[in-house]
Amino acid sequence: MNNKKASIYVDSSRVVRFLLVMLLAGLAHGLYKGVQDNYLAEIVGINEFERGIVEFFRELPGLLLIFILAAMYRFSETKVFKIGTAITLTGTLGLLVLGTGKVTVVLFMVVYSLGEHIVLLVKSTISLHIAKSGRGGASLGVSQSISQGGNIIGFLLVTALFMLYPKLGISIESVRGFKIIFLLAAVLLFGATLVVLAMRDKGEPVKRSRLYFAKKFNKYYGLEIFYGARKQIFLTFAPYVLILYYGASTSLIAFLLAVCAIFGMLLSPFIGRLIDYLGYKTIMVADTLFLVVVCFFYGFSHRLFSIDVAFIVVCVNFVLDSIISLASMATTVYVQDVADNEQEIAATLTTGISVNHLISVIIALLGGLIWQKTGIEVLFALSALLGLANTFFALSIRVPKKTATS
């Protein structure tokens, strides 16, 4: 193991500390995400419409990230990493020690999201800087797998604890059960903060993102609009369908998230190779067609099957959606194929993230309103129509000859 590390990384104590932070933060994030939706529904009393409002505010840091990082342009990436980790800890502590009022909970969820988005950006650049020349990809892979592995363990811990609570005399519907999870997450993030504060500051300037629009990337921007809408509907409302319609427990939601993460870790390399083999256009079209089927069963399973069968179908749908969402990698390959240089790729992908977050905050608000006023049938039928529109949009892409003939 040490020989492998030596072949990837520059000889520095930063490596061990950085990877330890990735593990601790990954565990904490798995715990936090594992209880988030059930906490909002069962403890805070957030209904379907209010869930959209919560997501609107929770996604704002991602939308405003360009401006936030611009304000920190004098800071090194290590310092930004420290700030982001500390902010995430602050959000978790707020959820732990303060009340369950809607405004309080949403406020500290936004704080957590802010720290999460800041860390998300700089952890990739730190992974590259601690790697030896030509080993950046391997370094990224190691840090990502450690973080994702931590998520999976965190999800499974939530499942195990909520199954154990009744034997310990703790109600699975009590605030206490959720607060224990927030306490564990806070302890892990406190440890991550102590470790990251000990990291030596190398003085590398934080990578400043910028918006970049070029006519040749118009199709990519359009795809990001569709993907942002599709992603937000499922991220925000799919767990809530399981919880409000089918009474899914916290342990089940956390287990499903663990299954999704495991499939993501195992299938990402395969789907990446499939994109190279079949071409990104083919994968984009297939992805959106599968999405239409998933949307249909999400919205109408309760009308087609008995409640028990419908519940199983929707659970399978939950996992399937996470798998087909991996195909979003195809849009990154498309940008790489069209771009003229690395700088253009980075700037275009940054712009795509901003476009994605902009449509996400809009869809979060509209989705909750549509669900409340018309039902989940209309919400997911509209999602299916977005998928069909995405299919035709993807079909209109012209693959450069260099890709078609390679």
C-alpha positions in Angstrom: 0.0 0.0 0.0 2.8 2.4 0.9 4.6 1.6 -2.4 1.5 2.4 -4.3 1.1 5.7 -2.4 4.8 6.5 -3.1 4.2 6.0 -6.8 1.3 8.4 -6.9 2.0 11.2 -4.4 4.7 13.7 -3.7 6.4 12.8 -0.4 4.4 15.0 2.0 2.5 14.7 5.2 -0.3 16.5 3.4 -1.3 13.3 1.7 -2.2 11.4 4.8 -4.0 14.4 6.3 -5.9 15.1 3.1 -7.1 11.6 2.7 -8.1 11.3 6.3 -10.2 14.5 5.9 -11.8 12.9 2.9 -12.7 9.8 4.9 -14.0 11.6 7.9 -16.0 14.1 5.9 -17.3 11.3 3.7 -18.6 9.4 6.7 -20.2 12.5 8.1 -21.9 13.3 4.8 -23.3 9.8 4.6 -24.8 10.2 8.1 -26.2 13.6 7.3 -27.7 12.7 3.9 -29.0 9.4 5.3 -31.4 11.2 7.7 -32.0 14.5 5.9 -35.3 13.8 4.1 -36.9 11.8 7.0 -35.9 14.5 9.4 -37.5 17.2 7.3 -40.7 15.2 6.8 -41.1 13.5 10.2 -39.6 16.0 12.7 -39.6 19.4 11.1 -43.0 18.8 9.4 -42.0 20.0 5.9 -44.7 19.2 3.3 -44.2 18.5 -0.4 -44.5 22.2 -1.4 -42.2 23.4 1.5 -39.7 20.7 0.4 -39.2 22.6 -2.8 -38.7 25.8 -0.9 -36.0 24.1 1.3 -34.2 22.9 -1.8 -34.4 26.3 -3.4 -32.4 27.8 -0.5 -30.2 24.7 -0.2 -29.0 25.0 -3.8 -28.3 28.7 -3.6 -24.7 28.3 -2.5 -24.0 26.2 -5.6 -25.5 29.0 -7.8 -23.5 31.7 -6.0 -20.3 29.7 -5.7 -18.5 31.6 -8.5 -19.1 34.9 -6.6 -18.2 33.3 -3.2 -14.8 32.1 -4.6 -14.2 35.4 -6.3 -14.4 37.0 -2.9 -11.7 34.5 -1.6 -9.3 34.9 -4.6 -6.5 36.0 -2.3 -6.7 32.8 -0.3 -4.8 29.6 -1.0 -6.7 26.5 -1.9 -5.6 24.9 1.4 -7.1 27.9 3.3 -10.3 27.7 1.3 -10.4 23.9 2.1 -10.1 24.7 5.8 -12.8 27.3 5.6 -15.2 25.0 3.7 -14.7 22.2 6.2 -15.3 24.5 9.2 -18.5 25.9 7.6 -19.8 22.4 7.1 -19.1 21.6 10.8 -21.0 24.8 11.8 -24.1 23.7 9.8 -24.1 20.3 11.5 -23.6 21.8 15.0 -26.6 24.2 14.3 -28.8 21.2 13.4 -27.6 19.4 16.5 -27.9 22.0 19.3 -30.7 24.3 18.1 -34.4 23.6 17.8 -36.5 22.0 15.1 -38.2 25.2 13.8 -38.4 25.3 10.1 -36.4 28.6 9.7 -33.6 27.4 12.0 -33.3 24.0 10.2 -33.3 25.4 6.7 -30.8 28.1 7.7 -28.2 25.5 9.0 -28.9 23.2 6.0 -27.9 26.1 3.8 -24.8 26.7 5.9 -23.9 23.0 5.5 -24.5 23.2 1.8 -22.3 26.2 1.5 -19.4 24.4 3.1 -20.0 21.3 1.1 -19.9 23.3 -2.2 -16.7 25.1 -1.3 -15.0 21.8 -0.4 -16.3 20.1 -3.5 -14.4 22.6 -5.7 -11.0 22.7 -4.0 -10.7 19.0 -3.1 -10.1 18.2 -6.8 -7.3 20.7 -7.2 -5.6 19.6 -4.0 -5.8 16.0 -5.2 -3.9 17.2 -8.3 -1.3 19.2 -6.4 -0.3 16.4 -4.0 0.2 14.0 -6.9 3.4 13.4 -8.8 3.6 14.6 -12.4 1.4 12.4 -14.6 -0.4 10.8 -11.7 -3.2 13.4 -11.2 -5.9 11.0 -12.4 -4.9 8.3 -10.0 -4.8 10.8 -7.2 -8.3 12.0 -8.0 -9.5 8.4 -8.2 -8.1 7.5 -4.8 -9.6 10.6 -3.0 -13.0 10.1 -4.7 -13.2 6.4 -3.8 -12.3 7.1 -0.2 -14.9 9.9 0.0 -17.6 7.7 -1.6 -16.6 4.7 0.6 -17.1 6.9 3.6 -20.6 7.9 2.3 -21.6 4.3 1.9 -20.5 3.4 5.5 -22.3 6.5 6.8 -25.6 5.4 5.0 -25.3 1.9 6.4 -24.6 3.2 9.9 -27.9 5.2 9.8 -29.7 2.0 8.7 -28.1 0.0 11.5 -28.7 2.6 14.2 -32.4 3.1 13.3 -32.9 -0.6 13.3 -31.2 -0.8 16.7 -33.0 2.2 18.3 -36.2 0.2 19.4 -34.0 -2.3 21.2 -32.4 0.6 23.1 -35.7 2.2 24.0 -35.3 5.0 21.5 -38.3 5.8 19.2 -37.4 5.9 15.5 -39.8 8.8 15.2 -38.2 10.8 18.0 -36.0 13.9 17.7 -33.4 12.1 19.9 -32.7 9.4 17.2 -31.9 12.0 14.6 -29.9 14.1 17.0 -27.7 11.1 17.7 -26.9 11.0 14.0 -26.1 14.7 13.9 -23.9 14.3 16.9 -21.9 11.5 15.2 -21.6 13.6 12.1 -20.5 16.7 14.1 -17.8 14.6 15.9 -16.5 13.3 12.6 -16.5 16.8 11.1 -14.8 18.2 14.2 -12.1 15.6 13.7 -11.8 16.5 10.0 -11.5 20.2 10.9 -8.7 19.5 13.4 -6.9 17.5 10.8 -7.3 20.0 8.0 -6.1 22.8 10.2 -2.9 20.9 10.6 -2.3 20.8 6.9 0.6 22.9 5.7 -0.4 25.8 3.5 1.5 25.5 0.2 0.2 28.9 -1.0 -1.4 27.6 -4.2 -4.0 30.2 -5.3 -7.5 28.9 -5.4 -8.7 28.2 -8.9 -11.2 31.0 -9.8 -14.1 29.9 -11.8 -15.5 32.1 -14.6 -18.5 32.1 -16.8 -17.8 31.3 -20.4 -20.3 31.3 -23.2 -19.5 30.2 -26.8 -21.9 29.4 -29.6 -20.3 26.0 -30.2 -21.3 24.9 -26.7 -25.0 25.9 -27.0 -26.1 22.3 -27.1 -24.1 21.6 -24.0 -25.8 24.4 -22.1 -29.2 23.1 -23.2 -28.3 19.6 -22.0 -27.3 21.0 -18.7 -30.7 22.8 -18.4 -32.5 19.5 -19.0 -30.1 17.6 -16.6 -30.5 20.2 -13.9 -34.3 19.9 -14.1 -34.3 16.1 -14.1 -31.7 15.9 -11.3 -33.6 18.3 -9.1 -37.0 16.6 -9.4 -35.5 13.2 -8.4 -33.1 14.5 -5.7 -35.7 16.6 -4.1 -39.0 14.7 -4.6 -38.1 11.1 -5.1 -37.2 10.4 -1.5 -40.3 12.4 -0.4 -42.5 10.2 -2.6 -41.2 7.2 -0.7 -41.6 8.9 2.7 -45.0 10.7 2.3 -46.7 8.2 -0.1 -45.3 4.9 1.1 -44.1 5.6 4.6 -40.5 4.7 4.0 -38.5 4.6 7.2 -35.2 6.4 7.8 -33.3 3.1 7.8 -34.8 2.1 4.4 -34.0 5.5 2.8 -30.4 5.3 4.1 -30.1 1.8 2.8 -31.3 2.7 -0.6 -28.8 5.6 -0.7 -26.1 3.1 0.2 -27.2 0.8 -2.6 -27.1 3.7 -5.0 -23.7 4.8 -3.9 -22.3 1.2 -4.2 -23.7 0.9 -7.8 -22.3 4.3 -8.6 -18.8 3.2 -7.4 -18.9 -0.1 -9.2 -20.6 1.0 -12.5 -18.9 4.4 -13.1 -15.9 2.9 -14.8 -18.1 0.6 -16.9 -20.3 3.4 -18.1 -17.2 5.5 -18.8 -15.9 2.8 -21.1 -19.4 2.4 -22.6 -19.3 6.1 -23.5 -16.0 5.7 -25.2 -17.2 2.5 -27.1 -20.7 3.6 -28.2 -20.2 7.4 -28.3 -21.5 10.1 -26.0 -24.5 10.8 -28.3 -25.8 7.3 -28.1 -25.5 7.3 -24.3 -27.2 10.6 -24.0 -30.2 9.4 -26.0 -30.4 6.0 -24.2 -30.2 7.8 -20.8 -33.2 10.0 -21.5 -35.3 7.2 -22.9 -34.7 5.2 -19.7 -35.6 8.3 -17.7 -39.0 8.4 -19.3 -39.8 4.9 -18.1 -38.5 5.7 -14.6 -40.7 8.8 -14.5 -43.8 6.9 -15.6 -43.4 4.3 -12.8 -42.6 6.9 -10.2 -45.8 8.8 -11.0 -48.2 6.0 -11.7 -47.1 2.9 -9.8 -49.7 3.5 -7.1 -52.4 3.5 -9.8 -51.1 0.3 -11.6 -50.3 -2.0 -8.7 -51.2 -2.8 -5.1 -49.6 -0.5 -2.5 -47.0 -3.2 -1.6 -46.0 -3.9 -5.2 -46.0 -0.2 -6.0 -43.6 0.4 -3.1 -41.2 -2.2 -4.4 -41.4 -0.7 -7.9 -40.7 2.8 -6.7 -37.7 1.6 -4.5 -36.2 -0.1 -7.6 -36.9 3.1 -9.6 -35.0 5.0 -6.9 -31.9 2.9 -7.5 -32.3 2.8 -11.3 -32.5 6.6 -11.5 -29.2 6.9 -9.7 -27.6 4.4 -12.1 -28.8 6.1 -15.3 -27.8 9.5 -13.9 -24.2 8.3 -14.2 -24.6 8.7 -17.9 -24.3 12.5 -17.4 -20.5 11.9 -17.8 -21.3 11.8 -21.5 -21.9 15.6 -21.6 -18.4 16.1 -20.1 -16.9 14.0 -22.9 -18.9 16.0 -25.4 -17.4 19.2 -24.1 -13.9 17.7 -24.3 -14.6 16.7 -27.9 -15.7 20.2 -28.9 -13.3 22.3 -26.9 -10.0 23.6 -28.3 -7.9 23.4 -25.1 -8.0 22.5 -21.4 -8.8 26.1 -20.3 -11.9 26.1 -22.5 -13.0 22.8 -21.1 -12.7 24.0 -17.5 -14.4 27.3 -18.1 -17.3 25.6 -20.1 -17.9 23.0 -17.4 -17.9 25.7 -14.7 -20.6 27.6 -16.8 -22.5 24.3 -17.1 -22.6 23.9 -13.4 -23.9 27.4 -13.0 -26.6 26.8 -15.6 -27.4 23.5 -13.9 -27.8 25.2 -10.5 -29.9 28.0 -11.9 -32.5 25.7 -13.3 -32.3 23.5 -10.2 -33.4 26.3 -7.9 -36.3 27.2 -10.3 -37.4 23.6 -10.6 -37.3 23.1 -6.8 -39.9 25.8 -6.3 -42.1 24.8 -9.2 -41.9 21.1 -8.5 -43.2 21.5 -5.0 -46.0 23.7 -6.2 -47.0 21.3 -9.0 -47.0 18.3 -6.6 -49.2 20.1 -4.0 -51.7 21.5 -6.6 -51.9 18.6 -9.0 -50.3 15.4 -7.5 -47.2 13.4 -8.2 -48.7 12.1 -11.5 -48.4 15.5 -13.1 -45.0 16.2 -11.6 -43.4 13.1 -13.0 -45.3 13.2 -16.3 -43.8 16.7 -16.8 -40.4 15.2 -15.9 -40.9 12.5 -18.5 -41.7 15.2 -21.1 -38.5 16.9 -20.1 -36.8 13.6 -20.7 -38.3 13.3 -24.2 -37.3 16.9 -25.0 -33.8 16.0 -23.9 -33.8 13.0 -26.2 -34.7 15.1 -29.3 -32.1 17.7 -28.2 -29.4 15.0 -27.9 -30.3 13.6 -31.3 -29.7 17.0 -32.8 -26.0 17.0 -31.7 -23.5 16.7 -34.5 -20.6 14.5 -33.6 -17.3 15.9 -34.9 -15.7 13.8 -37.5 -12.7 13.1 -35.4 -14.9 11.2 -32.9 -17.1 9.5 -35.5 -14.1 8.0 -37.2 -12.0 7.2 -34.2 
